[in-house]
Amino acid sequence: MKTKFKKLSLASVLAFLFLMSVNSYSQTEAPKPLKSGYAPANGLRMYYEVYGQGRPLLLLHGAFMTIHSNWDAMIPELAKTHKVIAVEMQGHGRTQDIDRPFSLQTMADDAAAILNYMNADSADVIGYSMGGEVAQQLALLHPEKVRKLVLISCVYKYDGWYPEAQALFPTMKPEMFNGTPLQSEYNRVASDPNQWLPFVTKMLNWISQPYDFGAENIKSIKAPRLIIIGDSDGVQPEHAVEMFRLAGGGKMGDLGVMPASQLAIAPATTHVGIMTQTEWLLKIIEPFVRD
């Protein structure tokens, strides 16, 4: 009983911090897209927004989030140099769920479909948390679609999360999300707010399932990667270093050619807090995707 109570308390803390992070975004004024609408994607009507002009840059949000709650602070700057394509994935926000299991692989197929719809031969891709895992699957399943990858606070296998996080995910309950900013944002944009509870329930059942993309598969990705975590993230720093090495990093640059991939660790930053570090993120992301 004592262990169960401890896990539930940790889950409550994580949910509170995550929701506060989302709430901080909800106070910002949303940028205005040049274009928005719905695109066909493997049975979905996937919602998208387009900002700016230039080389395509695809934004893939984290679990339970929307374009607004994840990316509003970054879109205006990224749109100065890129055609930013922001989407809401299966069941999230304006994209209604369908009778299909949640899967990182099918979400990656959906992302490829949206790029095809936009007539984008390839794109730079930025993914946060779940979105970073979808981005890696996009690079594995549709390598021709990915020029560069920016992976923020994500893993390539379930064991990359701290053991505390792995123990925490199964304890989270749908009722924890009732009356939260996450629900408010969903109600604001979703065509059917009554789908909130089925969506959250389905998501919570899914996110606690172990997965592993395979180290050799991750190593085979040709696209250069910028791997970003917080030093107090849910992602173990050893795992981020492993991802960096698999991407060709981990060599002494003074004695040879600098690797195409990069690793950045934000100080005093958590998994839910890293997306509030807008200025810091842009300083390292913009040069990476600009070249």
Residue pairs with C-beta under 8 A, 6 or more apart in sequence:
4 171
7 167
7 168
7 171
8 171
10 164
10 167
10 168
10 171
11 168
11 171
11 172
11 173
11 176
12 176
14 165
14 168
14 172
14 272
15 172
15 176
15 177
15 180
17 270
17 272
17 273
18 182
18 272
19 180
19 181
19 182
20 272
21 272
21 273
21 275
21 276
22 65
22 69
22 181
22 182
22 185
23 181
24 276
25 68
25 69
25 70
25 72
25 73
25 275
26 68
26 69
26 181
26 184
26 185
28 72
28 73
29 72
30 68
30 72
31 51
31 72
31 75
31 76
31 79
33 49
33 50
33 51
33 86
34 50
34 51
34 52
35 49
35 50
36 47
36 48
36 49
36 50
37 47
37 48
38 45
38 46
38 47
38 48
38 94
38 95
39 45
39 46
39 48
39 113
39 114
39 117
39 118
40 46
40 113
40 117
41 109
41 110
41 113
41 114
41 117
42 106
42 109
42 110
42 113
43 98
43 100
44 90
44 95
44 96
44 98
44 110
45 95
45 96
46 87
46 88
46 89
46 90
46 95
46 110
46 113
46 114
47 67
47 87
47 88
47 93
47 94
47 95
48 85
48 86
48 87
48 88
48 114
48 118
49 67
49 85
49 86
49 87
50 83
50 84
50 85
50 86
50 118
51 75
51 76
51 78
51 79
51 83
51 84
51 86
52 78
52 79
52 80
52 81
52 82
52 83
52 84
53 83
54 81
54 82
54 83
55 81
55 82
55 83
55 123
55 124
55 147
56 82
56 83
56 85
56 115
56 118
56 120
56 122
56 123
56 124
57 78
57 82
57 83
57 84
57 85
57 123
57 124
57 125
57 126
57 289
58 85
58 86
58 87
58 111
58 114
58 115
58 120
58 123
58 124
58 125
58 126
59 67
59 70
59 71
59 75
59 78
59 84
59 85
59 86
59 87
59 126
59 127
59 131
60 87
60 89
60 111
60 125
60 126
60 127
60 128
60 130
60 131
60 132
60 134
60 135
61 67
61 69
61 70
61 71
61 86
61 87
61 88
61 89
61 92
61 128
61 130
61 131
62 70
62 128
62 129
62 130
62 131
62 275
63 129
63 130
63 203
63 207
64 92
64 177
64 182
64 200
64 203
65 92
65 93
65 128
65 182
66 88
66 92
66 93
66 94
66 185
66 186
66 189
67 86
67 87
67 88
67 93
68 93
68 185
68 189
69 181
69 182
69 185
70 128
70 131
70 275
71 86
73 275
73 276
73 278
74 278
74 281
74 282
74 285
75 84
75 86
77 282
77 286
78 84
78 126
78 282
78 285
78 286
78 289
81 286
81 289
81 290
82 124
82 289
83 120
85 114
85 115
85 118
85 120
85 123
87 95
87 110
87 111
87 114
88 94
88 95
89 95
89 107
89 110
89 111
89 131
89 134
90 97
90 98
90 100
90 102
90 106
90 107
90 110
91 97
91 102
91 195
91 199
91 202
91 203
92 199
93 185
93 186
93 189
93 190
94 189
94 190
94 191
96 190
96 191
96 192
96 195
97 195
97 198
97 199
97 202
100 106
101 206
102 202
102 203
102 206
104 130
104 133
104 134
104 137
104 211
105 137
105 141
107 134
107 137
108 134
108 135
108 137
108 138
108 140
108 141
108 142
109 141
109 142
111 125
111 134
111 135
111 138
111 142
111 145
112 138
112 141
112 142
112 145
115 122
115 123
115 145
120 145
121 144
121 145
122 144
122 145
122 146
122 147
123 145
123 146
123 147
124 147
124 148
124 149
124 150
124 289
125 135
125 138
125 139
125 146
125 148
125 149
125 150
126 135
126 150
126 152
126 285
126 289
127 133
127 134
127 135
127 136
127 149
127 150
127 151
127 152
127 154
128 152
128 153
128 154
128 274
128 275
129 152
129 153
129 154
129 271
130 154
130 207
131 152
131 154
132 151
132 152
132 153
132 154
133 154
133 155
133 156
135 146
135 149
135 150
135 151
135 154
136 149
136 151
136 154
136 156
136 213
136 218
136 221
137 213
138 145
138 146
139 146
139 149
139 221
139 222
139 223
140 213
140 217
140 220
140 221
143 221
143 222
143 223
146 221
146 223
147 223
148 223
148 224
148 225
148 226
148 288
148 289
149 221
149 223
149 224
149 225
149 226
150 225
150 226
150 228
150 285
150 288
150 289
151 225
151 226
151 227
151 228
151 243
152 228
152 229
152 274
152 275
152 281
153 228
153 229
153 230
153 233
153 234
153 235
153 271
153 274
154 235
155 161
155 235
155 239
155 243
156 212
156 213
156 215
156 218
156 243
156 246
157 211
157 212
157 213
157 239
158 166
158 209
158 210
158 211
158 212
159 166
159 210
159 212
159 239
160 235
160 236
160 239
160 242
160 243
161 234
161 235
161 236
161 239
162 234
162 235
162 236
165 234
169 204
169 207
169 208
170 208
172 204
173 204
174 197
174 200
174 201
174 204
177 183
177 200
183 196
186 193
186 196
186 199
187 193
187 196
190 196
215 242
215 246
218 243
218 246
218 247
219 246
219 247
221 247
224 247
224 248
224 260
224 261
224 262
224 288
225 243
225 244
225 247
225 261
225 262
226 261
226 262
226 263
226 264
226 284
226 285
226 288
227 240
227 243
227 244
227 247
227 261
227 262
227 263
227 264
228 263
228 264
228 265
228 266
228 274
228 281
228 284
228 285
229 235
229 237
229 240
229 264
229 265
229 266
229 271
229 274
230 265
230 266
230 268
230 269
230 270
230 271
230 273
230 274
231 237
231 265
231 266
231 267
231 268
231 269
232 268
232 269
232 270
233 240
233 269
233 270
233 271
233 274
234 270
234 271
235 271
237 265
240 263
240 265
241 250
241 263
244 250
244 261
244 262
244 263
247 259
247 261
248 259
248 260
248 261
249 259
249 261
249 262
249 263
250 259
251 259
253 259
262 284
262 288
264 284
266 274
266 277
266 280
269 277
274 281
275 281
